[in-house]
Amino acid sequence: MPKNIIVFHGGGGSEHEISNISSQFLLKRLGPIENINIHTVLIKAPGVWEWGMHGECFLTCDGKLKASNTEIRADYAIPWIHGTPGETGEIQCLLEMMKVPYLGSSFEQSSLCFNKVSTKLYLNSRGIKNSNFTYLGSIEEFHKAEEFFHKSSGIIFVKASHQGSSVGCYKVESESQLKSSIEKAFELSSYVLCEEFINGRELEVAVYEYEGELHVTAPAEIHCPTGFYDYDQKYNSSSQTKTSTVAEGLSKKCIDEISQMAKQTFELFKLKDHVRVDFFVTDNETVYLGEPNTYPGLTEISLFPQMIESSGVGFTRWLTDRIETSIGRLE
């Protein structure tokens, strides 16, 4: 009997539209898989779910997707939602309560990785090299940011700790910009990260489970002419940013170090199925880990699906493997 696959998208947060775009990519890659029925649920806002022509819906305690006129068993879920409530862990918590298996890491791991402060603290606890930073719990701690800026090379990034896709991220190049940037970041998060600027190449790898093994792709590269890979450069159709699926000119030592750090990160956070890990590499090939991303973008210019494809595993084949690993063979 065909299995019911529920694709959640939207989210109602700051990354709602990008989540919708990523869902279209997923639906195309799920299309060729046999013996599944695909259902889409749009999360418009907290507590407002829409199941296509069936209208408003909800999950029952026994794992069924129910609307006013129909219901189905939810055999497997793909909550590929950027930001709230996907990367932040809320929907995974709900799915686990309803005993619905899903693609991606647990609610605890997703929440840890999405929080920029907790991510940095975890990385430091295991000696995984990343940029210097400080963090603020309130604007009353502004002096910490001032001290950090004075010790920096003249450029830092101020980031809302609990946001993604560079939302609430500000490049600060003068002390006069500092307080207003922090105040804006606090409007989006209860913690604010101040992070040193790393002058280096921006690289990414995909780490994914497939056929019982953990794989790390070759590093890909982002070429951003503005020097700041912000929301518009990531997703705007007029973006001048270019990407290379395989970064050129890296030594084997550097590639091996990136691969090892990415694998360490996957294991440190006890992740499941997949993650994109971002890096900075300086001219002398010093490697700094940026951050892990549990639900990376799946747009036309997103590197995550391209990296999996270039590693020799089709994205559809990978999705099939993940579904079958959770709920058995699709026969």
C-alpha positions, -999 to +999 in steps of 0.1 A: +000+000+000+014+035-009+029+054+020+016+089+028+044+115+028+036+149+043+057+179+031+054+208+055+063+242+041+059+279+048+061+284+086+047+319+089+080+333+100+107+355+084+118+328+060+083+317+049+087+324+012+120+307+009+105+276+026+078+276+000+105+277-028+124+248-012+092+228-010+088+231-048+122+216-052+114+188-028+081+180-046+099+176-079+124+153-065+098+132-046+077+129-078+096+100-094+095+078-062+070+050-066+045+038-040+041+071-021+013+096-019+025+132-015+005+156+006+015+192+012+006+212+044+012+250+043+018+265+078+005+300+074+010+311+110+013+294+145-017+270+147-029+277+111-023+247+088-038+243+053-039+209+035-044+218-002-081+216-012-090+200+021-085+233+039-075+237+075-061+205+092-042+192+122-023+161+134-041+138+157-026+121+187-024+088+168-005+103+139-032+111+114-035+142+093-071+153+096-093+179+079-130+185+082-138+161+054-110+135+054-081+120+072-050+099+064-023+081+083+009+103+082+036+077+075+065+101+071+070+139+073+094+162+056+094+195+076+118+214+054+110+248+069+137+274+072+136+293+105+105+289+126+091+263+133+114+239+113+150+247+121+140+259+155+127+224+165+090+230+173+075+209+145+099+181+152+087+181+188+051+178+177+059+150+152+077+130+179+047+134+202+024+121+175+049+093+167+053+104+130+088+097+116+104+126+098+134+137+078+161+156+097+174+160+132+155+160+164+139+190+180+167+193+205+195+192+179+177+215+155+172+241+182+208+239+194+221+244+158+198+272+150+208+292+181+241+309+171+253+313+207+247+277+217+264+265+185+295+285+192+296+273+228+293+237+217+320+240+191+344+256+216+337+228+241+352+203+217+380+225+203+365+229+169+380+261+155+356+290+148+357+327+149+361+347+181+329+361+196+310+375+225+273+375+232+248+398+249+217+389+269+204+424+270+212+459+257+225+467+292+255+445+283+264+468+254+298+475+270+308+439+261+301+446+224+322+479+227+351+460+242+349+433+216+348+458+187+378+477+200+398+444+201+387+434+166+403+443+132+377+470+126+349+448+112+325+426+132+292+410+125+262+415+148+237+387+146+203+380+161+211+346+177+178+329+168+174+338+131+185+322+098+192+332+062+212+362+074+180+378+088+190+401+117+227+400+106+246+433+103+281+441+092+296+467+115+326+486+102+325+516+126+317+521+163+289+545+153+270+515+137+273+492+167+245+502+190+218+506+164+228+472+149+225+455+183+192+472+190+178+459+157+191+424+164+175+424+198+141+431+181+144+396+166+161+375+193+166+375+231+204+370+226+227+388+202+260+374+189+290+397+181+314+378+159+348+387+144+351+391+106+371+364+089+387+375+057+386+343+037+369+322+012+333+310+020+330+273+016+303+247+023+300+210+025+270+187+027+271+159+053+245+132+047+236+097+057+231+072+029+229+034+028+240+032+065+271+054+061+280+091+068+293+110+037+309+144+034+310+161+000+339+180-015+338+217-005+318+240-027+324+278-028+304+310-027+317+340-046+299+370-032+310+403-049+296+425-021+316+406+006+284+400+026+263+370+018+231+385+031+194+375+025+192+393-009+225+378-022+212+343-012+177+345-026+171+376-048+168+369-085+191+399-092+219+385-069+254+388-083+266+359-062+281+330-080+287+295-067+311+267-076+300+231-068+337+222-062+361+248-048+393+250-068+429+253-055+425+238-021+453+215-008+444+179+002+453+188+038+428+216+038+401+195+022+407+167+047+406+192+076+372+206+064+358+171+060+370+160+095+356+192+111+322+187+093+320+151+105+329+161+141+302+187+140+276+162+128+286+138+156+289+165+183+254+177+178+241+141+173+225+151+140+204+128+117+201+125+080+218+157+068+233+190+075+251+217+056+282+230+073+297+264+064+334+273+066+358+302+061+393+295+048+420+322+049+448+326+023+472+305+044+444+278+046+435+283+082+401+267+085+373+282+106+339+265+110+310+290+104+278+271+114+258+240+108+224+244+090+199+216+095+175+227+068+195+244+041+180+262+011+168+242-019+166+271-044+180+271-079+213+286-066+215+266-033+246+245-031+233+218-007+214+197-034+241+204-060+267+190-036+248+158-030+242+154-068+279+160-076+290+134-050+273+108-072+241+103-053+209+116-069+188+137-046+157+116-054+177+084-046+189+100-013+153+109-003+142+074-011+169+060+011+160+082+040+123+073+038+130+036+035+155+038+064+127+052+086+096+033+075+108+003+055+110-005+018+085+012-005+070-019-021 
